[in-house]
Amino acid sequence: MKRALVTGGNRGIGKAIAAGLRDAGLRVIIGARDPDQGQAAAAELGVEFKRLDLADPTSINEARPWVSHVDVLVNNAGILEDVPLFDDGTNFERSMQTMLQAPYELIRTALPGMKLRSYGRIVNVSSGWGSFAEGLGGGGAYAVAKAGLNALTMRAAQDLPATVKINAMCPGWVKTRMGGASATRSPEEGAETAIWLATLPDTGPTGGFFRDRKQIDW
């Protein structure tokens, strides 16, 4: 059975992705910072929970032994703070750590096992706000971090073997704690493309940026 890790899988889009991968027959692990929320979500979905705080390098290092066995990695966790880009330097650091540095470290940890098993699927949950073509919006350093995640996706695809596929996706405007009640999509709708990319066949794409299963501009 393929093993999947979904970061930030205790709520919203991440929880919907975890449910979809469970339904696809994968052994799913929810990675989340809060143990109570993570365990509750895992119990509800019938999946596993592992504490993983992407803002804390120590937590990432402690997770390396089990992350190395993951076949499918969904880098979903993110933060969005409503602050001007240059008014809060701590926001920049948190954003880059959570949405760029941590995904890089998780990919680097999972990759040797994926290569050894000749199978890997990596999905980076990005945003249209991280797209140069769509204007780099959002508060704080969100757009900068997501643009960096997109760049990591494109560059990583150049180095990975054909058996390991990596893609980024935009879920759209989703009704979550981050997206707000006025958003136009459900978490399940936002998760659908990520689930598709996480279960791609051998002939599927790699190194792309997708929304609604269609490639979009970086």
C-alpha positions in Angstrom: 0.0 0.0 0.0 1.4 3.4 -1.0 2.0 5.8 1.9 0.9 9.5 1.7 1.8 12.4 3.9 -0.5 15.5 3.8 0.9 18.5 5.7 -1.7 20.7 7.3 -4.1 17.8 6.9 -6.2 18.5 10.0 -8.6 20.9 8.4 -9.7 22.6 5.2 -8.2 21.6 1.9 -5.6 19.4 3.5 -8.3 17.4 5.3 -10.2 17.0 2.0 -7.0 15.8 0.3 -6.4 13.3 3.0 -9.9 12.0 2.7 -9.6 11.7 -1.1 -6.3 9.8 -0.9 -7.8 7.5 1.7 -10.6 6.7 -0.6 -8.1 6.1 -3.4 -6.6 3.3 -1.3 -3.5 5.0 0.1 -2.3 4.7 3.7 -2.6 8.4 4.7 -0.7 10.3 7.4 -1.9 13.7 8.5 0.9 16.0 9.5 -0.2 18.9 11.8 1.2 21.1 14.5 -1.6 20.8 17.0 -1.8 17.3 18.4 -5.4 17.6 19.6 -6.7 18.9 16.2 -4.5 16.4 14.3 -5.6 13.4 16.3 -9.3 14.4 16.1 -9.1 14.8 12.3 -7.2 11.5 11.9 -9.8 9.7 14.0 -12.6 11.2 12.0 -11.1 10.1 8.7 -9.7 6.8 9.8 -6.1 7.8 9.0 -2.8 8.2 10.9 -1.5 11.4 12.6 2.0 12.5 13.2 2.9 15.8 14.8 4.8 18.0 12.3 5.4 21.7 12.9 6.8 23.1 9.6 7.8 26.4 11.4 10.1 24.4 13.6 13.2 22.9 12.0 13.6 20.6 15.0 10.2 19.1 14.4 11.1 18.5 10.8 14.4 16.8 11.8 12.5 14.5 14.2 10.1 13.5 11.5 12.8 12.4 9.0 12.8 8.7 9.9 9.1 8.3 9.0 9.0 10.8 6.2 11.7 8.8 4.4 9.1 6.0 3.9 6.5 8.3 2.2 5.5 7.5 -1.5 3.2 10.5 -1.9 4.0 13.9 -0.4 1.4 16.7 -0.4 2.9 20.0 0.8 -0.3 21.7 1.7 0.3 23.6 4.9 0.5 27.4 4.6 0.0 30.6 6.5 -1.4 33.9 5.3 -1.1 37.0 7.5 -2.7 40.3 6.7 0.4 42.5 7.1 2.3 44.7 4.6 5.3 43.0 3.1 7.9 45.2 4.8 6.2 45.9 8.1 6.8 42.6 9.8 10.0 40.8 9.1 9.0 37.9 11.3 6.1 37.2 8.9 8.6 36.9 6.0 10.7 34.4 8.0 7.7 32.3 9.0 6.2 32.3 5.6 9.4 31.3 3.8 10.1 28.6 6.4 6.6 27.1 6.3 5.8 27.3 2.6 9.3 27.0 1.0 12.1 25.7 3.3 10.0 23.0 5.0 8.6 21.6 1.7 12.2 21.5 0.4 13.4 19.6 3.4 10.5 17.2 3.2 11.1 16.5 -0.5 14.8 16.0 0.2 14.0 13.5 3.0 11.4 11.5 1.0 13.3 11.5 -2.3 15.8 8.7 -1.6 13.1 6.3 -0.7 11.0 7.3 -3.7 14.0 6.7 -6.0 14.7 3.4 -4.4 11.1 2.2 -4.8 10.9 3.7 -8.4 7.7 5.6 -7.4 7.0 9.1 -6.1 4.3 11.7 -6.4 5.0 15.2 -4.9 2.2 17.8 -4.9 3.0 21.4 -3.9 -0.3 23.2 -3.0 0.4 26.7 -4.3 -1.9 29.6 -5.3 -2.7 32.0 -8.1 -1.3 34.6 -5.7 2.1 32.9 -6.2 1.8 33.3 -10.0 3.6 36.1 -11.8 0.9 35.8 -14.5 -1.8 36.5 -12.0 -0.1 39.3 -10.1 1.4 38.0 -6.9 -1.3 39.0 -4.4 -2.1 38.3 -0.8 -0.8 39.6 2.5 2.7 39.5 4.0 5.2 37.3 2.3 2.6 34.8 1.1 3.0 35.5 -2.6 6.8 35.5 -2.4 6.8 32.1 -0.6 4.3 30.6 -3.1 6.3 31.9 -6.0 9.3 30.3 -4.5 7.4 27.0 -4.1 6.5 27.2 -7.8 10.1 27.8 -8.7 11.1 24.8 -6.5 8.6 22.7 -8.4 9.8 23.6 -11.8 13.5 23.2 -10.9 13.0 19.9 -9.0 11.3 18.4 -12.0 14.6 18.9 -13.9 16.5 16.8 -11.4 14.0 14.0 -10.6 13.8 10.6 -12.3 10.9 9.9 -14.5 9.4 7.7 -11.8 9.0 10.6 -9.4 6.6 13.3 -10.5 6.3 16.8 -9.0 3.7 19.4 -9.7 2.2 22.5 -8.2 -1.5 23.3 -8.1 -3.9 26.2 -7.3 -7.0 25.1 -5.5 -8.9 28.3 -6.2 -10.8 30.4 -3.7 -11.8 27.9 -1.1 -14.1 28.2 2.0 -11.5 27.5 4.7 -10.2 29.5 7.7 -7.8 31.1 5.3 -10.2 31.6 2.4 -13.1 32.9 4.4 -16.8 32.3 4.2 -17.3 34.3 1.0 -15.1 31.9 -1.0 -16.7 30.2 -4.0 -15.4 26.6 -3.6 -15.8 23.8 -1.1 -12.6 22.2 0.4 -13.5 19.1 -1.6 -13.6 21.1 -4.9 -10.3 22.7 -3.9 -8.7 19.3 -3.2 -9.7 17.6 -6.4 -6.7 18.6 -8.5 -4.3 17.8 -5.7 -5.7 14.3 -5.4 -5.4 13.8 -9.2 -1.8 14.9 -9.2 -1.0 12.7 -6.1 -2.3 9.6 -7.9 -1.0 10.3 -11.5 -0.3 7.3 -13.7 3.2 6.7 -15.1 2.2 8.7 -18.2 1.1 11.8 -16.2 2.7 15.2 -16.3 5.5 16.6 -14.2 6.9 20.0 -13.6 3.6 21.8 -14.2 1.3 24.2 -12.5 -2.4 23.2 -12.5 -5.9 24.4 -11.6 -8.9 22.2 -12.3 -6.6 19.6 -13.9 -5.6 22.2 -16.6 -2.1 23.7 -16.8 -1.9 27.4 -16.0 0.9 30.0 -16.3 3.5 30.4 -13.7 
